[in-house]
Amino acid sequence: MTVDFDTLTPGQRIVDKPLVISAAVADAYRRAVEDGSSLDGALVPPTAVAALALAAVMDAVSLPAGAVHTAQELEFTAPVPPDASLQCTAEVAQNSVRGGARFLTLQFQVSNAEVVALTGRSSILIPMNGAEA
């Protein structure tokens, strides 16, 4: 999907997607990152929740070549059990052009029913070519 970055406005929702992280996916994530925590599958690793949320956000915007991820903020506020029905939402926080570059900030959250489990912000610098400036 190609995104026209000029049309993205602050407050615009770009992701509203259900997520389910199975126990098998959580275990595969633990093995992949060599997570030796003692949770024994009782909870999904918070970074696994963040990774899947960020994947959903990045899928929604399809960043062009040359884009640079300049900052990431994550706040984990509640545990997530395996197989929970989650909802991932994301919106544009900032979209501005200065000095031949676009500065895009996206904010997102993952909720488990009415409980917010994760909030985050990603800041991205997108160099612009002469046609966009």
FENNORGI-V552810 format. One record per pair of residues at least 4 apart in sequence whose C-alpha atoms are under 7 Angstrom apart, sorted by the first residue. I is the first residue (numbers start at 1). GAP is how many residues later the second one is. Records with the same first field share a line. If there is no record, write none. Layout:
I: GAP / GAP
This chain:
1: 61
2: 60
3: 58 / 59
8: 4 / 84 / 87
9: 83 / 86
10: 82 / 83 / 84 / 85
11: 80 / 81 / 82
12: 79 / 80
13: 77 / 78 / 79
14: 46 / 76 / 77
15: 42 / 45 / 73 / 74 / 75 / 76
16: 72 / 73 / 74
17: 70 / 71 / 72
18: 68 / 69 / 70
19: 66 / 67 / 68 / 69
20: 63 / 64 / 65 / 66
21: 4 / 5 / 61 / 62 / 63
22: 4 / 60 / 61
23: 4 / 18 / 59 / 60
24: 4
25: 4
26: 4 / 18 / 19 / 22
27: 4 / 14
28: 4
29: 4 / 19
30: 4 / 5
31: 4
39: 4
42: 39
43: 36 / 37 / 38 / 39
44: 4 / 36 / 37 / 38
45: 4
46: 4 / 30
47: 4
48: 4
49: 4
50: 4
51: 4
52: 4
53: 4 / 35
54: 4
55: 4
56: 4
57: 4 / 33
58: 4
63: 4
66: 60 / 61
67: 57 / 58 / 59 / 60
68: 56 / 57 / 58
69: 54 / 55 / 56
70: 53 / 54 / 55
71: 51 / 52
72: 49 / 50 / 51
73: 47 / 48 / 49
74: 45 / 46 / 47
75: 43 / 44 / 45
76: 41 / 42 / 43
77: 39 / 40 / 41
78: 38 / 39
79: 38
80: 4 / 37
84: 28
85: 27
86: 24 / 25 / 26 / 27
87: 23 / 24 / 25
88: 21 / 22 / 23
89: 19 / 20 / 21
90: 16 / 17 / 18 / 19
91: 15 / 16 / 17
92: 13 / 14 / 15
93: 12 / 13 / 14
94: 10 / 11 / 12
95: 7 / 8 / 9 / 10
96: 6 / 7 / 8
97: 4 / 5 / 6
98: 4
100: 27 / 28 / 33
101: 24 / 25 / 26 / 27
102: 23 / 24 / 25 / 26
103: 21 / 22 / 23
104: 19 / 20 / 21
105: 16 / 17 / 18 / 19
106: 15 / 16 / 17
107: 13 / 14 / 15
108: 11 / 12 / 13
109: 9 / 10 / 11
110: 6 / 7 / 8 / 9
111: 4 / 5 / 6 / 7
112: 4 / 5
128: 4 / 5
129: 4
